Amino acid sequence: MTDTSTSRLNLNVALTSASRLFVNTSLRMVYPYLAFFAAGLSVDVSKISLMLAASMAMGALGPFLAPIADQHGRKAGMLTGLFIYLAGGVAVSLLPNYTTLFIAILLGNLGNNVYASSLQAYLGDHVPYEKRGLYITITELPWALSFILLVPLAGSLISGIAWYAPFWFLSGLVAVMIVLIFIFLPNDKPTINEEQTIFGDLKKVLAYKPALIGLAMGFLILAGNEVVNVVFGVWIQNTFNLQITALAAASAVIGFSELSGEGITALIVDRLGKEKTISLGLILSSVFVLTLPWLGRFEVGALIWLFLFYFTFEIVLISTLPLMTEVIPEARATMMALFIAAGALGRAFGDLVSPQLFKGGFWINAATCLLLNILAGVALSRIKLPAHEPVQDAL
């Protein structure tokens, strides 16, 4: 591993985080504006939900591209992910219809998974485990910032121009980031002591019990979030008759809650410990889920509930990432790609079952989330990190 100075590392983190902001916006904007995308395409909401489920399943292909980052460097993996995303964004920008939107969301999730796993592996290579939670949290801030800064802007573009207008804007920005990363991010090829193959790395991870338990935990956590995430916009719109500007405000509330959760995580995850922070987040999330029957009866209460729900979920999710980077360090990129893929499959499961659960009332979605949180906590208790030499402190 090549030593990286703090200033160079911080510059790279800032550059890669900016790229994540634009990619995340295109993925997240579909949820609050689900009904408006459906109306623009003259299709039922369930067709958009099916599209989201398929895109999450597409993300499961990420592990097959992970060896790009292991064999050719993390920079190559990141650029590959961004090019995959851009191909879909350009398609729907030039020829907007249901098929190209489907392609854009499919490639968007796949590209994001390849990009994120390459970035997380890069941090795993250069930041010691004791400090890694902070740096990974910083690179996850764009997930929340996209809801605060750019998803409301996307709503304005949708209402003022067309449902596909945000893709023009976001594709252009991602193209700029590809150029900047190519120019400024140094080539970074991890030291490999043995020849790597796609199936060799996959077999190494899938044959290791703690890794499998970690993948199950990721599936459960993301599935629990998704059964709520898919229908929250429809629930608020139907219950309180909110229009697109109000939905944009609700999206901002969620963005601030996630940003708050990420800020708390940055402060405590390395001090308290990754496992304890995840456990705390799962307990708080489960407690807040139980408050839905009371808070969900009026508009302000519903927004408070959404704030608390996404706040605790963000603590859980962000804290799992540094933990997973250390489960099997010799196949770090593949492990992270598989973990993201497991989460994507969890979201796909949530996308499929959420509309069916919602027919019985939003409280059923929340109760399902509670059950999945409990199962995730059981999985967490069974994850053991291997004994090995720690990452050299490059800071």
N, C-alpha and C positions, 0 to 999 in steps of 0.2 A: 504493500500500500504506500502510495506517495503522500508525504506529509503535506497538509494544506494549512496555510496561515489562516488565522481568524478572519482577517479582512477579506481575503479571497473567498473563504467559505461563506461569509455573510453576504457578499456580493452575489454569489451563485444562488444562495437561498432566496434573495430578493428577486432575482431574475426568474427563477423557476416558479416562485410563488405567483408572480404576476401572470405567467402563462396559465397557471391553474385557475386564476380568477375568471378568465375569459371562457375556458373550457367548461368550468363548473356552471357558469351562468346559462349556457345553452342547454345543459342537462337539467338544471333546476327550474327553469322558467316554465317548463311544460306543466308542472304540477299545479301551481296556483291558477294558471290560465287554461286548465284542461278543457273547460266548457267552451272557451273562445277558440281554441284550436279546432275542436270538434265542429263548432258552428262554421268556421271559415272553410272547412273541408266538406261540410254538409254530411257529416257522419255522426253516428252515435258516440257518446262518451266512452262506452265500452270498447270501441275500436281503438281509441287512443290508449286506453288502459292495456289492451292486448299488445299494442305496439311497445309500450314501456316494458311489459313482461318479456317480450322477445328480445329487447335490447339488453336487459339484464342477463338473460341467458347467453347472448352474444358475448358479453363480458367474460364468460367462462373460457373463451378461447385465449385470454391473456397469457396463461401459463405456457402456451405453446410458442409465444413470442418472447418470453422472459429470457431465454438463452442469448438473445441479441445483446441484452444488457450485461450478461455474465461473460460472454465471449468477446464482445467488441467494445465494451465500455458502457457506462451509465448514460453518457451523452448520446450515444447512438440509440439506446433504448428510448430516451426521452424524445428525440427527434422523430423516431419511428411512430411513437404514439401521437405526436402532434400532426404528422402527415396523414395518419389514418383519420383523425378527427376532421382535418381540413377537407379531405375528399368528400365526406358527407355534407359538410357545411356548404361547400361550393355547389354540390348537386342540387340541394333544396333552394339555394339562392338563385340559381339560373333557371330551374324548372320546378317551380313550387307546386306540388300536389301530394296526395297521400303517400304514394310510393316513394318519392324522394325524401319526404319527411321521415318515413319509416327507415330509409337507408341512412339518413343523417343521424337519427337517434341510435340506430344499431352501431354505426361506426364511431359515433361520439362516445358511447360507453366503452367500446373496445379500446379506442385510442386513449381514453382517460385512464383505463386500467393499466395499459402498458406504460403510459407516462408516469403514473403515480408509483407503480412498483419499482420502476427504474430510479425514481427520485428517492424513494424510501431506502432502497439498497445503497444508493450513494451516501446517504446520511449514516446508514449502518456501517459503511466502510470507514467514514472519516470522523465520526463523533462517538466517544465512549458511551457505553450503556447508561452510566450514571447521569449523563447530561443529555442523552438522546431525546428524552421526552419533550424537552423545551424546543429543540430544533424541529422535531417532527410536528409539534403543535403549531409552530410558526408557519410551516408549509401547508397546514390545514386551515389556516385563517381565511384563505380565499373562499372556502366553502360557505362560510357565514357571510363574508363581505359581498359575495355575489348576490345574496338575497337583499342586502342592505343597499348596495350601490347600483347594481346593474339589472336585477330582476324588475324593480319598479320602472327603470328606463325602458326595459323590454316591453312592459305593459303599455307604456306611452307609445312606443313604436307600433305595437299591435293595434291599439285603438285609433292611432292617427294615420297609419299607412296601410298595413296588412299584417296578417298573422305570421308571415314569413320574413318580415322586415328585420327582426333582430338578427337573423342569420347573416344578412349582408354585413352588418356592423361587426359581429363577433368573428366571422371568417377573416375579415380584413385584419383584425387585431391579432389573431392567431398566426396569420402569415407573417406579420411583422415580428412576432416573438420567435418564430422559427429562424428567421434571419439573425436575430440578436443572439439566440442561444448558440447557433452555429459559429458565430464570430467570437463571442466572448467566453463561452464555457470551455475550459480546457479539456482536451481528450483525457479520459479517465478509464483505464482498463485495470480491473482488479487483478491481483496476483493469484494465479490458479495453479495448484500443485498437481492437478490431474486433468486429463482431457474430459471436457464436458460435452454431453449430448442432451438433446431435448428430453428424450425418454429416460435417460440416466438420472437427470436431476429430478424429474417428476417422480420416478420410482423411489429415489432417495427420500423425498419428502413424504410420499404417501405410505412408505413402509415404516415411518417413525411415529409411534403412538402419540406423543405429546403434540406433534404437528397436526395429526388428524383431529385430536380433541380441540385444538385451536381453530381449525377450519370449521368444526361443528359450532363452536361458540360464535364465530363470525356470522355464520348462516343464521343462527337464532337471533342475534342482536339486530341484524339488518332486516330480517323478516318482521320482527316485532315493530320496528320503526315504520316499515313500509305499509303495514296494514292500516296505519293511521295516516301516513304521508299521502297516500294516493287520493284519499277522499276528504281531506280536511277542507280543501277549497270548495268542493261541492257541498259539504256539510254546512259551512259558514254561509255560503250563498243561499242555500235552500232554507236554512233556519232563520237567518236575519235579513234575507233579501238584499245582500250587498252587491254593488256593481264593481266594475273592474278596478276603479281607483281605490275602493275600500279593500279589495282583495290585494292590491299592491301594498297597501298599508299593513295588512295582516302578514304579508310576506316579509316586510321590513321588521315587524315584531319578531318573527321567527329568526330572521337574520341576526338581530340584536341578542336574542336568547342564545343562539349558537355561538356568537362572538363572546358573550359572557362566559359560556361554558368552556370555550377554548382558553379564555384568559385565566379562569380558575384552574384549568388543567395545567397550563404552563407553570403556574405557581406551585402546585402541589404534587404533580405526578412524579417528579424525581425525588422530592423530599419524602412524601408519604410512601412511595413505592407504587409500581404499576399495578400489581394485583390488588392492593388495598384500595387504590383509587377507582379501579373498575368495579369492585364490590360495592363501594360507597355509591357510585353512580347508579348501579342497578337497583340498590335498595331505595334510593331517593326517587328514581323513575317509577318504581312500582307503587310507592306511596302516593305520588302525584297522580298516577293513573286512576287511583281509587277516588280522587276528588272530582272526577268528571260529572257524576250525577248532580252535584251541587253547583260547580262553577259553570257548567255548560248550559245552564238555563237562561243566561242573559249574555249579551254581546261582549261586554267588558270582561265578564268572568270567563267566557270562551277564549278570549285573547290571552288572559292570564294563564289559563290552562295550557294553551299552545306554547306560551313562553316557557313554562316550567317543564313541559314534556320535552321540548327540543333542547333546553338547557341541560337537563340530566342525560339525555341521549348523547349529546356531544361529549360530555365528560367520559362516558363509557367508551364511545367509539375511538376517540383520540388516544385514550390511555391504552387501548389494545394494540395500537400500531407499534410503539417501541417494544412492547412485550414480544410481539410476533417477530420482529427483526432479530431477536436473540434466540428463538426456538431452535433454529438449525442454521447457524452462521455460514457453514460451508456451501449452502445453497440458498443464500439470502434472497436474491432476486426472484427465484422460482417460488420460494416460500411466500413472499409478499404477493406475487401474482396469484398464487393459489388462494391466499387469504382474501384478496380482493374479489377473486372469482367466486369464492364461497359466499361472500357478502352479496355479490351480484345475483347469485342464485337465490339467496334469501329474499332479496328485493323482488325477484321474478315471482317467487312463491307468494309474496305479499301482494304483488300486482294482480295475480290471478284470483286470490281468495278475497281480497279486500272489497270489491264491488258486491260479491255475494254476501259477505258478512254485513255490509252496509244496508242491505235490504231489511235486516232486522233491527236497525238502529245503530247509530254511531257508537253507542256504549258497548256493543258486541265487539267492534273493532278494538276498542280500548281494553276490554277484558282479554282478548286474544293476545294483545301485546303484553299484558301482565304475565300470562302463562309462559310466553316465550322468554321473557326476562328471567323468570325463575329457572327455566331449563338452562339458560346461558350461564347463570350463576353456578349451577351444578357443574357444568363443563369447565368453567374457570378454576374451580377447586381442584381439578385433576390435571392441570397443566404444570409440568415441571421443566425448568430450564436446565440445559446440559452444563456440566462443568467443563470450562475451557478457558483459554487465555483471553482476557478482555481486549477489546479494540484499543490500539494505542491512542492516547490522548493527543489529538492534533491541534488542540485549542490552546 
